[in-house]
């Protein structure tokens, strides 16, 4: 449930979504997104992960009716060739009306930016930024044939604040924001609409809940906001603010 109801924020109205592709579905946030989408309406979810085992564990945790609308796709969404294979698989299954891209790693810290090893710099940027370009490039052409379609990526509030001893995460997150803004400018009103949900703060997931602060937004909260945006085009989560193609949501009040 939303902790507060008030002004409605949204950026994708008039949607007619029947099938949603969730990249990174078996991660801590992805699990919450998949559950919320399947619970929110009569939609099918194509769920991607590198791990067949984690996808199967996610499927087993679903109610039977929801599990029947869940299709696992094993693949590397953040790799240029892997993203193309996922797009081809989705097209072979009938195509998708919306994409939710949850890509990249969790928390990373390795000291001051000037001390980072070159290979670590490359690894983090590949996972947290280049992967978003790879997946967008593979899926947006498919969405361009669907009226009212939506490409939604998830990002972090590190885009707006330099993180001590984790500066490359801030740089990658800021790059993702500019990637969203650039794609939105280039594609215009679409289809698809290009949007990013920025989560400004830590998230309590199945992996972090044992030390999470009660004020943290949870994976299920994020899932509910994503389901609102994908299926209704708006959310009443508070606090939230719109910044062009971005919707920034904060922690519980």
N, C-alpha and C positions, 0 to 999 in steps of 0.2 A: 504494500500500500504506500501511496505517497505520504510523506510526513506532513505536507501542508498543501492546501488547495488555494489557488488564487489566480493571478494573471496567467493566461494560457500562452505558451510560447510554441512556435512551430514554423516549419519552412517547406512543407511539401503537401499541399492540399490537393484534393481531387484524385487520390490514389485508388487504384484497383489492384491490390496485391493478392496474388494467389500462391506464389512460390518465392521463398526467400533463400538466398545462399549466404551462409554464415561462415566466414573464413576464420580459423582459430577457434572453432566451436568447442574444442575439448579443453581449452584453458580455463582458468578460474573465472574470468569475466564471461567468456564464451558460453560456459555452462548456463549461467544465469540468463543470457540472451536467448539461447535455444529454448529453455524452459518457458520463458515468458512469451515468446512468439507462438509456441505450440499451444499455450494455455489461453492466448488472447483471441484466437479466432480459428476458422476452418482453413488454415494455411498449411502448406507443405514446407518443410525445411530441408535443404541440402546442407549438410554439415561437413566441413573439411577439417582435417588435421593430418599431421605427419604420422600419427600413431593410430593404427587400427584398433589396438587394445583400448585406448582411451575413448575412442568413439563408441566402441561396444559397451564400455562401462557407462557412458552417458546414456546410451539407448536403454540399457537395463534399468536405469533409474527413472524412466519415464512411465507414465500411465499407459495402459495398452492402446487407448485411442490415440494418444499423442505419438507413441512409438510407431504406429502405422503410417504416420505422416512424416517420419524422420528417415532420411536417406543419407548414409555416410559416404563420403568421398575421400579416400586417402590420397594425400598429395601435399606438395610443398607450395603453399600459396604465395610465399614471399620470394620465390625464385622465378625468373622470367619464363623458363621452359615449363616448370611445374605449374605456374599460373595458367599458361595456355592449355595444358592438359586438363586442368580442372574446368576451365571454360568450355572446352570441347565435350567433356563428360556431362556438364550441366546442359549444354545445348542438345546432346543426344537424349537426355531425359525430358526434353520439352522446353528447356529454357527457364529463365527466372525473371521475376518482376522487380526484385530489389536485392541488393547486395549489402551485407554488413561486414566490413573488413576490420578484424581485430588482430592486428599483426604486431610482431616485435616481442621483445623480452620484458621481464618484470624489472625490478629494481636492479641497478648496476652502479657500482662505485669502485673507483680505482685511483683515487688521489687527484691532484691538480691536473688541469688540462694539458699544461706544457710537459707533463711527465708521462702522458699516456703512450703506450707502445703503439707503433704504427699499425700492427696487425689487429690490435684491439679497437683502435679508432675505426678501421675499415669494417670490422665485424659488427660493431654496434650500429654504424650508419647503414650497413647493408640490411640488417634485421629490422631496424626501426624506421628507415626512410626509403631506401631503394626498393624494399619489398612492397611498399605501398604503391610506388610507381608501377612495378611489375604487375601487380594484381589489377590495378585500375586499367592499365593498358590492355590486359587480356579480357576484362569483363565489360568495360564500358561500351565497346562496339555491339555486344549482344544486347545490352540494355537499351541502346539507341533505337532499336526496332520496337520497343514496348512503350506505348503511350502512358504517361504518368509514372514511369519507372524512377527508381531512386538508387543512388550509390552513396552509402553512408559509411564513413570510416570513423573509428574511435581513436581519440588522442588524449594526451595528458596535459595538465596545467603547467608542467615543466616548460612548455612552450613560452610562457610569459614570465618566468622567473629563473635566473641562473641557479643551478643546484650546486652547492658546495661539494667538491670531490666527485661530482657526477655530471660535469659540464657537457659532455658529449650527448647525454640524454636530453638536456635542454636544447642543444643545437639540433638534434634529430627531430624533436617534437616541434620546434619552431619551423623547421624545414617542412614537416608534414602539414602544418597550418598553411604555409605558402603554397605547397603543392595543391591543397584543396582550393585556395583562392585562385590560383592560376587555372586549374581545370575548370572551375566555375566560370571564370571570365572567358575562357576559350570556347566552352560548350554553350554558354548562355543559358536560356531557359530550358534547354534540353528537348527531348529526353536524352539521357536521364538528368534529373536534378543531382547536383554534386554537393554533398553536405558533410560536415564533420561534427561529431559530438565530442566535446572536450570535457573530460572529467577532471575537475580542478581539486585534486586531493587524492589520498590513498584509498584503495578499495578493499573491503573485507571480502575475501573469497574463501573457498574451502581450504586453501593452503595457508591463509593468514588469519583466519578468524580466531585462533587461539591467543593471538596477541593484539588483535585489532581493538582500536578505541571504539566505544559504542556510538560515537558521533560519525564514524566513517560511513560513507555510502557503501552499500553492499552490492555484490554481484547481482542479486535478485532485483535490487533497486535499479541498477543500470539496465538490466534486462527489461524491466517494466517501462522505463523511459524509451528504450529502443523500440519496443513493441508499439508504444503510443505513436512514436514518430513514423514508423514504417507503415502501420495499419490505419492510423487516424490522421497523421500529418501534424500532430500537435501534442504537447505535454503540459501538464500543470505542475510539474516538479518545481518546488521553490527551495532555495534560490536558483534562478536561471537567468541568463542574459543572452540576447542574440547579437551577433557581430557579423553581419553579412551572411556568408554561407556557414558560419559557425554557430553552434548552440553550446554555451558553456554552463555546466551544472556544477554546483558546489556541494559542500558537506551539509549534513543535517543541522538545522537550526536548534 
